[in-house]
Amino acid sequence: MTDENGLPVKLDITPGQTHDAVAAAELLGDLKTGQVVLADKAYDADWIRAMVADQSAWANIPPKSNRKDPICFSWTPARTEDLSLLCRLWNVRRVAEHA
């Protein structure tokens, strides 16, 4: 998890076979009101969206292709810096496998 400047503020290392969304409960447990959560499609789960909404924050996560109910998603708040940060984080996601 990073702040608005792309600096890491929380890290949770999980086993390589564990889905990334499992760590979401711990990482997203103390959001601030009005905070926007940017994530990739892997985090498109109703329970993650509900957890974020319960904390008066907003989950701006693109829907998976198999989602039946439409959801609200906007590319507008996702600045170029945010997207490049997500790409960089995706490239280092295997840190646990190399540790």
N, C-alpha and C positions, 0 to 999 in steps of 0.2 A: 504494500500500500504506500502511496506517495502523497505528498502535499501538492498544492497548486503550482509549485515551482519544479515539480518532478523529483524532489528529494525524498528518499525513502524515510518513512516514519514507523512502519511496522513490517515485520517479516515473519512468516511462518513456513518452516521447512517440513514437507510431508514426504512420505515414501513415494518412490517413482510411480508405483501402480495406483496411487490415490488420485482421484479426480480433483482438479483445481478448485472446484466449487465447495469442496468439503471444508477448506480453510476459510471460506467466506464468513461463516458464522462468527469466528473469533476476530477476524480482521475488521469486520463491519459492525462490531458490537457497540461502538461508542461514537457514532456520527453526530455532527452538529446540525442544528436546524438549518435547513436551506442548502445543505451541502449537496453537491452533485456527484454521483458515483458513475464513473466511466469504466466500462468493462467490455470484453469481447463476447461473442455469441455463446461461449461456453458457460457464461454466468447467467444466461437467460433461463431462470427458474422462478416459478411463482413464489416460492418461499424466500428467495433472496429479495425479490421485489417487495414482498410484504414486510420483510425485516427492515429494509431501507425506508419504506413509507411509514412504518410505525415510529421511526425516529424523526419524522418530519423532514426527511431528505428526499432526493429524487434520483431514481435509478435510470440513467440514460444508457440502456443496453440494447443493442440491436437484436431483433427477434431471430430465433432459429427458424430455418425453413419449414420445419414441421409444426410450428405453433399454429393452433387452430383459432384461438381468440386474438384479435388484433390488439396491439399495445401501442403506447405513445413512445416514439423514438425520434430524436432530432439530431442531425449532424451539426447544427448551428453552435451549440456550446462546446463541441469537440474541436478545439483549435488544432492547428497543424502541430504545435508543440506537444499537445496531449497525445495525438495519434503516433507521433514519432516515439514518444516515451513508451506507449504500449508496445510498439514494435521492439524497442530495446529490451523491455522487460520480458517479452516473449522469447527473445534470443537467449536470455540468461536463466530461463525457468528451470533448467536442469542442474542447478547448482547442487542440489541434494545428491544427485547421481555421481557427481565428481568429488564430493567431500569425503 
